Amino acid sequence: MAGCHLAFELSKFPAEVTLIEQGRIGRQGASSLPVALINPYRGRSGRASELDLAGLASFWRVAEELRQHGYEPGTTRSGVLRIASNRRQANSWQKLSGVRWLESQEVPAIYNAPYGGFMVEQGGWVMPNRLLGALVAAARQRGVRILENCRAGQLETHTGTYRIANSCESLEADLVVFCVGADDHPSLAPLGVERVAGDMIGLSSKALLPLPIAGAVYGASRGEQTFVGGNHRPIHQEDPSAPEKLRNALGWFAPHLKRAPQTNRWTGVRARQADRTPLLEQLGPGLWVFGALAGRGFLCSAHLSRQLAGKLLV
Ligand SMILES: Cc1cc2nc3c(=O)[nH]c(=O)nc-3n(C[C@H](O)[C@H](O)[C@H](O)COP(=O)(O)OP(=O)(O)OC[C@H]3O[C@@H](n4cnc5c(N)ncnc54)[C@H](O)[C@@H]3O)c2cc1C
């Protein structure tokens, strides 16, 4: 997500840009998840940060821009529902601005919402593979080179430019931006980024979630499948009971899905800094890193990429 958004933003400038992906775009890494929510009203408090609100606005701006140029970004501006888990949470959420509070009887009846909840009218969800495909197609059309199945190795400096060892061809650049997600790279010193795994399961049912739900457990329906996520676990510690826990957690909010058969399981790794801020940092002359997007890479990448493109090329 980070690399594709940045390539898209950089394609608007008169610069020669090459995007290097070690696999196939959107087939690995955290951005290969089946669905992603676009919701800035996160965490227990439900309060939105300035960054997340800026991310939301930029996300829809880019989706619109792609559509205008004939690329379908796979986004749905459905709104996002957050359901309160208890009376105390409901009391505190009723004071939030920027969202619409719903009393219990105002929440669509398919959900269990005894304490009410709120609607994020500007929220929605996205099919990541579609968005990545649209960004890459639009960037390519404006001259960005896309090298897939090409692993970027060591960087060497040579008379003010970088030589990038890689598995496909000889590459030199004045500017290099690492967008490697939760992966290590031989030319990146340890950045103090922690890695946390998370699962997402697909449930098969004709009864869907008419609105995606966000919170400690989140879910959205795509076709006749509902995807559910929300757990966090150490990367090397498998949890065979994760799917059952996710289904049960969803079942409290959406009882009609409690017995839906599980069709698949996806696991990804979130990279994050201790203070949860994204990493957008200059490491040296012409050398940058853009990542640690934690659980909000889809929400914030468009905004951060635009900022970074401005810094790189002004
Ligand atoms: C379970 C789960 C649920 C989530 N839900 C949401 C959500 O609802 N909404 C939201 O906004 N965010 C969500 N996120 C977070 C989001 O998925 C991430 O923040 C985002 O995908 C990170 O994007 P990225 O580009 O930084 O990393 P990645 O998607 O991991 O991309 C890094 C890419 O770099 C490539 N790469 C690595 N090393 C090299 C190399 N040496 N050479 C070439 N290529 C290389 C990798 O192959 C990979 O494709 C979720 C994450 C998880 C795990």
The ligand as an SDF file (V2000), in Angstrom:
LIG
                    3D

 53 58  0  0  0  0  0  0  0  0999 V2000
   -5.0790   -8.5060   10.3340 C   0  0  0  0  0  0  0  0  0  0  0  0
   -4.8530   -7.1140    9.7960 C   0  0  0  0  0  0  0  0  0  0  0  0
   -5.9390   -6.2990    9.5620 C   0  0  0  0  0  0  0  0  0  0  0  0
   -5.7740   -4.9850    9.1070 C   0  0  0  0  0  0  0  0  0  0  0  0
   -6.8680   -4.2150    8.8640 N   0  0  0  0  0  0  0  0  0  0  0  0
   -6.7220   -2.9440    8.4020 C   0  0  0  0  0  0  0  0  0  0  0  0
   -7.8460   -2.1250    8.1340 C   0  0  0  0  0  0  0  0  0  0  0  0
   -8.9980   -2.5640    8.2920 O   0  0  0  0  0  0  0  0  0  0  0  0
   -7.6370   -0.8450    7.6960 N   0  0  0  0  0  0  0  0  0  0  0  0
   -6.3680   -0.3210    7.5090 C   0  0  0  0  0  0  0  0  0  0  0  0
   -6.2360    0.8490    7.1370 O   0  0  0  0  0  0  0  0  0  0  0  0
   -5.2830   -1.1060    7.7420 N   0  0  0  0  0  0  0  0  0  0  0  0
   -5.4330   -2.3800    8.1920 C   0  0  0  0  0  0  0  0  0  0  0  0
   -4.3390   -3.1630    8.4400 N   0  0  0  0  0  0  0  0  0  0  0  0
   -3.0100   -2.5620    8.2740 C   0  0  0  0  0  0  0  0  0  0  0  0
   -2.5370   -2.5660    6.8220 C   0  0  0  0  0  0  0  0  0  0  0  0
   -2.7630   -3.8390    6.2700 O   0  0  0  0  0  0  0  0  0  0  0  0
   -1.0520   -2.2130    6.8180 C   0  0  0  0  0  0  0  0  0  0  0  0
   -0.8170   -1.0350    7.5550 O   0  0  0  0  0  0  0  0  0  0  0  0
   -0.5680   -1.9670    5.3840 C   0  0  0  0  0  0  0  0  0  0  0  0
   -0.9740   -3.0040    4.5270 O   0  0  0  0  0  0  0  0  0  0  0  0
    0.9500   -1.8690    5.3840 C   0  0  0  0  0  0  0  0  0  0  0  0
    1.3450   -1.5700    4.0700 O   0  0  0  0  0  0  0  0  0  0  0  0
    2.8640   -1.5350    3.6830 P   0  0  0  0  0  0  0  0  0  0  0  0
    2.9170   -1.1690    2.2450 O   0  0  0  0  0  0  0  0  0  0  0  0
    3.6120   -0.6950    4.6650 O   0  0  0  0  0  0  0  0  0  0  0  0
    3.4170   -3.0240    3.9270 O   0  0  0  0  0  0  0  0  0  0  0  0
    3.1960   -4.3580    3.0590 P   0  0  0  0  0  0  0  0  0  0  0  0
    1.8210   -4.4590    2.5640 O   0  0  0  0  0  0  0  0  0  0  0  0
    3.7020   -5.5000    3.8770 O   0  0  0  0  0  0  0  0  0  0  0  0
    4.1270   -4.1600    1.7930 O   0  0  0  0  0  0  0  0  0  0  0  0
    5.5140   -4.2690    1.8270 C   0  0  0  0  0  0  0  0  0  0  0  0
    5.9310   -4.8330    0.4720 C   0  0  0  0  0  0  0  0  0  0  0  0
    7.3420   -4.7320    0.3390 O   0  0  0  0  0  0  0  0  0  0  0  0
    7.7930   -5.8700   -0.3430 C   0  0  0  0  0  0  0  0  0  0  0  0
    9.2260   -6.0340   -0.0240 N   0  0  0  0  0  0  0  0  0  0  0  0
    9.7760   -6.2540    1.2030 C   0  0  0  0  0  0  0  0  0  0  0  0
   11.1190   -6.3370    1.0970 N   0  0  0  0  0  0  0  0  0  0  0  0
   11.4120   -6.1480   -0.2160 C   0  0  0  0  0  0  0  0  0  0  0  0
   12.6340   -6.1290   -0.9610 C   0  0  0  0  0  0  0  0  0  0  0  0
   13.8370   -6.3040   -0.3720 N   0  0  0  0  0  0  0  0  0  0  0  0
   12.5750   -5.9350   -2.3030 N   0  0  0  0  0  0  0  0  0  0  0  0
   11.3770   -5.7370   -2.9230 C   0  0  0  0  0  0  0  0  0  0  0  0
   10.1940   -5.7670   -2.2750 N   0  0  0  0  0  0  0  0  0  0  0  0
   10.2080   -5.9670   -0.9390 C   0  0  0  0  0  0  0  0  0  0  0  0
    6.9290   -7.0030    0.2110 C   0  0  0  0  0  0  0  0  0  0  0  0
    6.9090   -8.0950   -0.6650 O   0  0  0  0  0  0  0  0  0  0  0  0
    5.5630   -6.3080    0.3350 C   0  0  0  0  0  0  0  0  0  0  0  0
    4.7740   -6.4970   -0.8060 O   0  0  0  0  0  0  0  0  0  0  0  0
   -4.4680   -4.4880    8.8810 C   0  0  0  0  0  0  0  0  0  0  0  0
   -3.3660   -5.3140    9.0900 C   0  0  0  0  0  0  0  0  0  0  0  0
   -3.5470   -6.6160    9.5440 C   0  0  0  0  0  0  0  0  0  0  0  0
   -2.3480   -7.4930    9.7470 C   0  0  0  0  0  0  0  0  0  0  0  0
  1  2  1  0
  2  3  1  0
  2 52  2  0
  3  4  2  0
  4  5  1  0
  4 50  1  0
  5  6  2  0
  6  7  1  0
  6 13  1  0
  7  8  2  0
  7  9  1  0
  9 10  1  0
 10 11  2  0
 10 12  1  0
 12 13  2  0
 13 14  1  0
 14 15  1  0
 14 50  1  0
 15 16  1  0
 16 17  1  0
 16 18  1  0
 18 19  1  0
 18 20  1  0
 20 21  1  0
 20 22  1  0
 22 23  1  0
 23 24  1  0
 24 25  2  0
 24 26  1  0
 24 27  1  0
 27 28  1  0
 28 29  2  0
 28 30  1  0
 28 31  1  0
 31 32  1  0
 32 33  1  0
 33 34  1  0
 33 48  1  0
 34 35  1  0
 35 36  1  0
 35 46  1  0
 36 37  1  0
 36 45  1  0
 37 38  2  0
 38 39  1  0
 39 40  1  0
 39 45  2  0
 40 41  1  0
 40 42  2  0
 42 43  1  0
 43 44  2  0
 44 45  1  0
 46 47  1  0
 46 48  1  0
 48 49  1  0
 50 51  2  0
 51 52  1  0
 52 53  1  0
M  END
$$$$
